[in-house]
Amino acid sequence: MREEKPKSPSQKNKSQKNRWFWPAIYAGIAIVFVGMIWGYNAFIQKGPNETADVATDPNTPPLVETNAANEVLKFPFKEDQLDEVAIIQEYYDAEADEESRENALLVFNQSYLTNKGISISMDGQPFEVVAALSGTVKEVVIDEFQGSEITIEHANGMTTIYSSLTGILVKEGDEVTQGQSLATATSNEWNTKAGTHLHFEVHKDGNPVNPRSLLGF
């Protein structure tokens, strides 16, 4: 019989290398594949245009969101107080009946003005006035005779005006969010008949509109 020659050391090493070659290739492909899936999921969750999260300062004031134009007008007071609200002077509607038009006239020193908003009372007591929409404070007028006034411009072409105020908490140029506290309703010498109240106006593209047509008072 012919004796088999023993394998040389080089052949053994080659055999061992071949044994690990393909498993190593498969493992490398698997690692790359898993990495691609993980990266794709992270990309989808973060979004292609987003950057990494940045730590925010808890003392930073709230920002008005870009979707403020889609907000719906809300009451200029806390909504849980709705049952306590009384409209004591209505918006002047030229198409309303004679009695309604007469009740919507503001009188001072025998002069008559048509009411461009509504006068809101809560049993003659002071109450917190809040922003009906997010926006920018355009003007703050301090007037003890007529009652101080805040005008806010909004992204949807609306302007809201809050009059007969005291304790104003905002200033011109401030960005305010819907529901943010603005001031406190008070009385004034110009319209003593109304007592403590909020005079609230809504203007659309520069023209006054009846707040009742936008809110369920």
C-alpha positions, 0 to 999 in steps of 0.5 A: 500500500502506498503511504499517504504523505502527511499534509504540510503545515502550509496546507493546514493553515490554508484550510483553516483560513478557508474555514473562517473566510466565508463566515467572516464575510457573512458577519460583515454583511450582516453588520452593514445591513443592520447599520443601514436599517438603524440609520434609516429608522433614525432618519425617518424619525428625525425627519430629513430637514431636522437637526439634532435636539438642542437643550432649551432654557426653561426661562425662555419665553414661549414662542408663537408657533408658525401654525398660529394662522390655523388657530380658531378664535377663542374667548378673551377670558377663561372658558370655564367662566363662560356661564358667568359672562353677560354681554351688556352691550352688543355689536352695532349691526346696521341690519338688526332691528331698531331696538337692537341698534339702539342698545348697541349705541355708546353714549358719552356727553350726549354724543352717540357712537356705534359699538364696534365690539361687545362689552363683557361683564362678569357680575360687575366683578374684575376678571382675567383677560386673555389673548383670543389668538396668538399674535404680536402686541401692536399697541398698548395705550394707558388711559385711566379715563377710557380704560387702558387698551391692548391691540394684538395683530394675528397671522390670519389677518385678524386684529383683536382689541381689548379695552377697559383694562388695568394691570397690563402684563404685556408691552408693544412688540411682545409675542403672545400665545392664545390664552395668555393672560393680558390684563384685568377688566376694570371700569372706566369714566368714559363708559360708567354705565357698563361698570367693570367690563371688558370691551372686546373688538375683532377686526378682519382685514381692517374692518370690525366684525361681530365677535358673536359671529365667531364665538358662541356667546 
